[in-house]
């Protein structure tokens, strides 16, 4: 499985933008970059995903480097509710039941949001 | 309406007992999953079913047996519970098995084996 590297933790202030980095230097051309987050005592929650172009949705933006070896999840105005562990995950085509059909979670980045 | 629900939310039991965790999704998805999150917070997939057919079975002891009576339900039965089974178990679902598909997770079942 292609691996991702994220900082263990980051801190932000409420209502400020947050940029969460992810390195994935071994990404293949068909791997999608997915972001999930897990709020305290809850199940993981989908945030966003992309392949090559930058993506925006109501929750966040995903900026993908031109060489695709890194990406950044952007929360435009952090709120206290955004405090969570953020996971950057690569998923690509594989054989039926193969490794890329599942989500492989790493340690993620623990985001703390200060009031 | 809850999209992916699990029962029970908490389960405390003795070593050696047999227990089941139930999962239901009302999203109309055809693929369901079980994940385990251990005390160190690592989330790892255990099983995946697509249209009631098992498609992923990670290296999980035979004591764990998933059952999918229909596309909306995926239950997890655990025999002869051991201390190391203590964890939070999450059910998830998605439409299709594609690597671009979003997975929706349930709230989790915290299992404590004494």
Interface residues (C-beta under 8 A of the other chain):
Chain A: X32 X36 X38 X41 X42 X43 X44 X45 X46 X49 X51 X85 X91 X92 X93 X94 X96 X97 X100 X101 X102 X103 X104 X105 X107
Chain B: X4 X33 X35 X41 X42 X43 X44 X45 X48 X55 X56 X90 X92 X97 X99 X100 X102 X103 X104 X105 X106 X107 X108
